[in-house]
Amino acid sequence: MKHEESGGYTCPQSLGGGKPVPCIGKACAAWRWAEPKWGPPEKRRGYCGLGGEQKYPLNPENEQVG
């Protein structure tokens, strides 16, 4: 997901402590950048590292068939 979209999700760390808190995206130490690793910031995608390793393409338009 794009960093800007992360605020629509709840941080898993906040679930055990009472009040759910929105994800803060790239400002969090658990945020992991996925693909493309380099390039224009508007095309970069990431994910919550607490949810495990990302195994599926996050940005299919950057995938090359071949």
C-alpha positions as MATLAB code, in Angstrom:
seq = 'MKHEESGGYTCPQSLGGGKPVPCIGKACAAWRWAEPKWGPPEKRRGYCGLGGEQKYPLNPENEQVG';
ca = [
       0.000    0.000    0.000;
       1.053    3.583   -0.380;
       2.218    5.314    2.781;
      -0.733    7.703    2.524;
      -3.191    4.768    2.634;
      -1.762    3.309    5.840;
      -3.747    5.635    8.128;
      -6.907    3.743    7.219;
      -5.607    0.660    9.047;
      -5.254   -0.033   12.751;
      -1.797   -0.571   14.216;
      -1.589   -4.171   15.494;
       0.561   -3.011   18.420;
      -2.308   -0.887   19.729;
      -4.837   -3.732   19.829;
      -3.599   -5.184   23.107;
      -3.624   -1.926   25.016;
      -7.202   -0.712   24.865;
      -7.801    2.075   22.356;
      -6.974    1.221   18.707;
      -4.566    3.669   17.057;
      -4.245    4.249   13.289;
      -1.135    3.078   11.459;
       1.491    5.818   11.031;
       3.054    4.213    7.956;
       6.638    5.108    7.128;
       7.094    6.906   10.474;
       6.887    3.514   12.247;
       9.958    1.351   12.901;
       7.985   -1.697   11.710;
       7.197   -0.190    8.264;
       8.917   -2.060    5.436;
       9.356   -0.800    1.895;
       8.473   -3.299   -0.781;
       8.547   -2.462   -4.467;
       9.800   -0.673   -6.338;
      12.632   -0.177   -3.886;
      13.863    2.866   -5.786;
      12.022    5.225   -8.015;
       9.433    7.939   -7.796;
       7.959    8.197   -4.277;
       4.398    8.143   -5.640;
       4.978    4.613   -6.972;
       6.573    3.197   -3.809;
       4.619    0.716   -1.722;
       5.170   -0.702    1.728;
       3.587   -2.832    4.409;
       3.525   -3.441    8.150;
       6.510   -5.573    9.085;
       4.616   -6.922   12.094;
       2.305   -8.760    9.701;
       5.125  -10.891    8.280;
       7.007  -10.830    5.001;
       5.138   -9.542    1.944;
       4.801  -12.420   -0.523;
       2.597  -10.905   -3.219;
       3.213   -8.013   -5.618;
       2.083   -4.755   -4.106;
       2.221   -2.831   -7.341;
       1.313   -5.176  -10.230;
       1.908   -2.490  -12.864;
       5.647   -2.759  -12.055;
       5.729   -6.530  -12.452;
       7.359   -7.822  -15.615;
       5.942  -10.869  -17.320;
       8.539  -13.050  -18.819;
];
